[in-house]
Amino acid sequence: MTSGKKPIRTPDDLKGFKMRVMPQPILSAQYEAWGASPTPVDFKEVYTALQQGLVDGQENARGVS
C-alpha cells in the first residue's frame, strides 16, 4: 500500500480513505472491512486516478509465480 497523503501503518489509518484496489470483489470487501472506501481502478489508470484525486492511495499486489 502506498499513499502520498499520509502514512498507512495500521488498518485504522484506512478509515475513510479512498483506496485504489484491483477490480476484484474480494479486495473491495477486504478494504471495506478495514473502513476504507475501495475504488476499483485498472492498473493502467492508477497514476491518473492518484493525480486527479479519484483515490488517496493504492494497493498493488505482486503476482506470485
C-alpha positions in Angstrom: 0.0 0.0 0.0 1.2 3.5 -0.8 -0.2 6.9 -0.2 1.0 10.4 -0.8 -1.5 11.8 1.7 -0.5 10.1 5.0 1.4 7.0 6.3 -0.5 3.8 6.3 0.7 1.7 9.3 -2.4 0.1 10.7 -5.9 -0.7 9.5 -7.2 2.3 11.4 -5.2 4.5 9.0 -7.5 3.4 6.2 -10.8 4.6 7.8 -12.5 6.9 5.2 -9.5 6.5 2.8 -10.2 6.2 -0.9 -8.0 3.3 -1.8 -7.4 2.0 -5.3 -7.9 -1.7 -5.5 -7.6 -4.1 -8.4 -11.1 -4.8 -9.8 -11.7 -7.9 -7.6 -14.8 -8.2 -5.3 -12.7 -9.9 -2.6 -10.3 -6.9 -2.4 -13.2 -4.5 -2.2 -14.7 -6.5 0.6 -11.3 -6.6 2.4 -10.8 -2.8 2.3 -14.5 -2.2 3.3 -13.9 -4.3 6.4 -11.0 -2.1 7.3 -13.2 1.0 6.9 -11.7 2.2 3.6 -13.6 3.3 0.5 -12.3 0.8 -2.1 -12.2 2.2 -5.6 -11.6 -0.4 -8.4 -9.2 1.1 -10.9 -7.4 -0.8 -13.7 -3.6 -0.7 -13.3 -3.0 1.4 -16.4 -5.2 4.2 -14.8 -3.6 4.2 -11.3 -1.3 7.2 -11.9 -4.1 9.3 -13.4 -6.5 8.3 -10.6 -3.9 9.4 -8.0 -3.1 12.6 -9.8 -6.7 13.6 -10.2 -7.6 12.8 -6.6 -10.0 10.0 -7.5 -8.1 7.9 -5.0 -6.0 8.7 -1.9 -3.7 5.7 -2.2 -3.2 2.4 -3.9 -2.7 -1.2 -3.3 -0.7 -3.1 -5.8 -0.4 -6.8 -5.1 2.5 -8.6 -6.7 1.8 -11.7 -8.6 3.3 -14.9 -7.3 4.9 -17.3 -9.8 
